[in-house]
Amino acid sequence: MSVTVSSRGQRLRANGALLLASALWGFAFVAQRVGADHVGPLTFTGVRFAIGSAVLIPVILLRDRVRGVPAPRRAAATRAVLVPGMVAGVFLTIAVNLQQAAMADTPAGNAAFITGLYMVFVPVIAAFRGHRSSPATILGVLSSLAGLYLISVSDALTIGTGELLLILTCIPWAIQILVIEHYSPRLSALRFAVVQFLTCAVLSSLAALVLEPAPFTGLDQAVVPLLYGGLVSVGIAFTLQVVGQRHALATHASLIMATESVFGAIGGAILLGENMGLRGYAGAALMIVGIVVSQLGLPAAPLDDLADAAEPLP
């Protein structure tokens, strides 16, 4: 009985950590929206993920020291994440920069809901890799597409550039998740994250120097959005996700993280005074239903079992 109670307590705390992470990610859309007014998208992303990397590196060093991990094992774990982390980092770079570019003319709430479509694209892409799609996945995709239409397409049957860019981000987001899914059972999650973040920071910064007319200018006017995006959204929220997924059921984790879209809309409404209108909120409701329903067809295997079985270092 005590084991059951302990397990339930762990999962309750894990679900709470994932819910907090989703809230922090959702409000990050507000930070991105404000930052887009002062800093170029490539610059914002490069600085944001450099800050996130700087947050996680001390966490890794401290945990290794506390756990007494020997130097050869630390080195081997770091070498193992380099190539797959950089591959995932390339797709992360594409997705984040397309998203940041879209934020210049897209409300935070709309952006949050459209970005949430990546959770539907994951099982869809998996289906093309030979995994059979469940009826729940098909219904979820149809519901999400209907919601996307209401949010993104105007009465004149036109779609904005920002919305189009956000739709395109769903593909690299989904691929990045599938890359992580393929490699993560054998790798250190936090080290994998740092390599991803550093790859994104370096590629985005180099691209900013080449493509943006005034790279790394306006940073003083975007200090708060950058600090939130780097320290909170990248550093703290990702750490909460790693901690939470060690003890959460896969289906529970997916459904909880779908609330990121809701928090994005709440943040846009409270902090930026955005109003999606009846049509937009109806579309948002359909998208949330679609995201939730699409996840119901996923297996409910505990993610902590997968992590404990094969992850050499946290």
Secondary structure, 3 states (H helix, E strand, C coil): CHHHHHHHHHHHHHHHHHHHHHHHHHHHHHHHHHHCCCCCHHHHHHHHHHHHHHHHHHHHHHHHHHHCCCHHHHHHHHHHHHHHHHHHHHHHHHHHHHHHHHCCCCCHHHHHHHHCCHHHHHHHHHHHCCCCCCHHHHHHHHHHHHHHHHHHECCCCCECHHHHHHHHHHHHHHHHHHHHHHHHHHCCHHHHHHHHHHHHHHHHHHHHHHHCCCCCCCHHHHHHHHHHHHHHHHHHHHHHHHHHHCCCEHHHHHHHHCCHHHHHHHHHHHHHCCCCHHHHHHHHHHHHHHHHHHHCCCCCCEHHHHHHHHCCCC
